[in-house]
């Protein structure tokens, strides 16, 4: 009889150990789920920040292109004015 009792006691101990391991794994799983959720939130925030930065970059590129265009336009207008003055001088010389 003692061997049956010993075997039953051994089974109960192993069952208790399996339950402890199961509880420990469940706690680890819960922690990993929380960490995963935290990482997802961080990723979503990073995506939003990236989209904002891309929009700012697009606006800056557009502003620089407009700024460059206005400088080029001013340079072209200045050159045209210079040419008109030279033509006027030539016309005055031709009239003499």
KOLLUM-625623 format. One line per field, with one value per atom (N, C-alpha, C): y, x, z; residue in one letter. Coordinates in steps of 0.1 Angstrom, whole numbers, plus 5000, padded with zeros to 4 digits. Example, Ala and Ser with C-alpha at 12.3 -4.5 7.8 and 13.67 -1.06 7.14 Angstrom:
<sites>
v: [4943;4955;4967;4978;4989;5000] .
u: [5132;5123;5132;5128;5137;5129] .
w: [5078;5078;5078;5071;5071;5079] .
residuo: [A;A;A;S;S;S] .
</sites>
This chain:
<sites>
v: [4988;5000;5013;5012;5024;5028;5018;5022;5030;5026;5033;5047;5048;5061;5070;5063;5071;5076;5067;5071;5082;5081;5092;5105;5104;5116;5122;5114;5118;5125;5119;5125;5139;5140;5152;5163;5159;5168;5173;5164;5168;5176;5173;5182;5196;5197;5210;5217;5210;5217;5222;5213;5217;5230;5230;5241;5254;5253;5264;5269;5260;5264;5270;5265;5271;5285;5287;5301;5310;5305;5314;5318;5308;5311;5320;5319;5328;5342;5344;5357;5363;5354;5359;5363;5355;5358;5371;5374;5386;5398;5397;5407;5410;5399;5400;5407;5404;5411;5425;5429;5443;5450;5444;5450;5451;5441;5441;5453;5455;5466;5479;5480;5493;5495;5485;5487;5491;5486;5490;5505;5509;5523;5532;5528;5535;5536;5524;5524;5533;5533;5542;5557;5560;5574;5577;5568;5570;5572;5565;5566;5580;5584;5598;5609;5607;5617;5617;5605;5604;5611;5609;5615;5631;5635;5650;5655;5648;5653;5653;5643;5642;5654;5657;5669;5682;5683;5695;5696;5685;5684;5688;5683;5687;5702;5707;5722;5730;5725;5732;5732;5720;5719;5728;5729;5737;5752;5756;5769;5773;5764;5766;5768;5760;5761;5774;5778;5791;5802;5801;5811;5812;5801;5801;5806;5804;5809;5824;5829;5844;5851;5845;5850;5850;5839;5838;5848;5850;5859;5873;5877;5890;5892;5881;5882;5884;5877;5878;5892;5897;5911;5921;5919;5929;5928;5916;5915;5922;5920;5926;5941;5946;5961;5966;5958;5962;5963;5952;5952;5964;5967;5978;5991;5993;6005;6006;5995;5995;5998;5992;5994;6009;6015;6029;6038;6034;6041;6040;6028;6026;6035;6035;6042;6057;6062;6076;6079;6070;6072;6071;6063;6062;6075;6081;6093;6105;6105;6116;6116] .
u: [5008;5000;5008;5020;5028;5033;5035;5040;5029;5017;5006;5005;5006;5005;5017;5029;5041;5039;5034;5031;5021;5010;5000;5006;5014;5021;5030;5037;5046;5038;5027;5018;5013;5009;5004;5015;5027;5039;5042;5042;5044;5033;5021;5009;5011;5014;5016;5027;5038;5049;5045;5037;5032;5023;5015;5006;5014;5025;5034;5040;5045;5051;5041;5029;5018;5015;5014;5012;5023;5035;5047;5047;5044;5043;5031;5020;5009;5013;5020;5025;5034;5043;5053;5045;5035;5027;5020;5014;5008;5017;5029;5039;5043;5045;5048;5037;5025;5013;5013;5016;5017;5028;5040;5051;5048;5041;5037;5028;5018;5009;5016;5026;5033;5041;5047;5055;5046;5034;5024;5021;5019;5016;5027;5040;5052;5053;5050;5051;5041;5029;5018;5023;5028;5033;5044;5053;5064;5059;5049;5043;5037;5030;5024;5034;5045;5056;5062;5064;5071;5062;5049;5040;5041;5041;5042;5055;5066;5079;5080;5074;5073;5065;5054;5046;5054;5061;5070;5081;5087;5097;5092;5080;5073;5071;5066;5063;5076;5087;5100;5105;5104;5109;5101;5088;5079;5083;5085;5089;5103;5112;5125;5124;5116;5114;5108;5098;5092;5102;5109;5119;5130;5134;5144;5138;5125;5118;5117;5114;5113;5126;5137;5150;5154;5151;5153;5145;5133;5124;5130;5134;5140;5153;5161;5173;5169;5160;5155;5150;5142;5136;5147;5157;5169;5176;5178;5185;5177;5164;5156;5157;5156;5157;5171;5181;5195;5195;5189;5189;5181;5169;5161;5169;5176;5184;5195;5201;5212;5205;5194;5187;5183;5178;5175;5187;5198;5211;5214;5213;5216;5207;5194;5184;5188;5192;5196;5208;5217;5229;5226;5216;5213;5205;5198;5191;5200;5212;5221;5227] .
w: [5000;5000;5000;5007;5007;4994;4985;4972;4964;4966;4959;4965;4978;4985;4980;4979;4975;4960;4952;4938;4937;4945;4945;4950;4961;4966;4955;4948;4937;4926;4922;4912;4917;4930;4935;4935;4938;4938;4924;4915;4901;4895;4899;4895;4901;4913;4920;4912;4909;4902;4888;4881;4868;4869;4880;4882;4885;4893;4895;4882;4874;4861;4852;4852;4844;4849;4862;4867;4863;4865;4861;4846;4838;4824;4820;4828;4825;4829;4840;4844;4834;4829;4819;4806;4802;4791;4792;4804;4806;4805;4811;4810;4795;4788;4774;4766;4769;4763;4765;4778;4781;4774;4773;4766;4751;4746;4732;4729;4738;4737;4737;4747;4748;4735;4730;4717;4706;4705;4695;4696;4709;4711;4706;4710;4706;4691;4685;4670;4664;4669;4663;4665;4677;4679;4669;4667;4658;4644;4640;4626;4625;4635;4635;4634;4642;4642;4628;4622;4609;4599;4599;4590;4591;4604;4606;4601;4603;4598;4583;4577;4562;4556;4563;4559;4560;4571;4573;4563;4560;4549;4536;4533;4520;4519;4530;4531;4529;4536;4535;4521;4515;4501;4492;4494;4486;4488;4501;4504;4498;4498;4492;4477;4471;4456;4453;4461;4458;4460;4471;4474;4463;4458;4447;4434;4432;4420;4421;4433;4434;4432;4437;4434;4419;4413;4399;4391;4395;4388;4390;4402;4404;4396;4395;4387;4372;4367;4353;4351;4360;4358;4358;4367;4367;4354;4349;4336;4325;4325;4314;4316;4328;4330;4325;4327;4323;4307;4301;4286;4281;4287;4282;4283;4294;4296;4285;4282;4271;4258;4255;4243;4242;4253;4253;4250;4256;4253;4238;4233;4219;4210;4213;4205;4206;4218;4219;4210;4210;4202;4187;4183;4169;4165;4174;4170;4168;4174;4172;4159] .
residuo: [X;X;X;X;X;X;X;X;X;X;X;X;X;X;X;X;X;X;X;X;X;X;X;X;X;X;X;X;X;X;X;X;X;X;X;X;X;X;X;X;X;X;X;X;X;X;X;X;X;X;X;X;X;X;X;X;X;X;X;X;X;X;X;X;X;X;X;X;X;X;X;X;X;X;X;X;X;X;X;X;X;X;X;X;X;X;X;X;X;X;X;X;X;X;X;X;X;X;X;X;X;X;X;X;X;X;X;X;X;X;X;X;X;X;X;X;X;X;X;X;X;X;X;X;X;X;X;X;X;X;X;X;X;X;X;X;X;X;X;X;X;X;X;X;X;X;X;X;X;X;X;X;X;X;X;X;X;X;X;X;X;X;X;X;X;X;X;X;X;X;X;X;X;X;X;X;X;X;X;X;X;X;X;X;X;X;X;X;X;X;X;X;X;X;X;X;X;X;X;X;X;X;X;X;X;X;X;X;X;X;X;X;X;X;X;X;X;X;X;X;X;X;X;X;X;X;X;X;X;X;X;X;X;X;X;X;X;X;X;X;X;X;X;X;X;X;X;X;X;X;X;X;X;X;X;X;X;X;X;X;X;X;X;X;X;X;X;X;X;X;X;X;X;X;X;X;X;X;X;X;X;X;X;X;X;X;X;X] .
</sites>
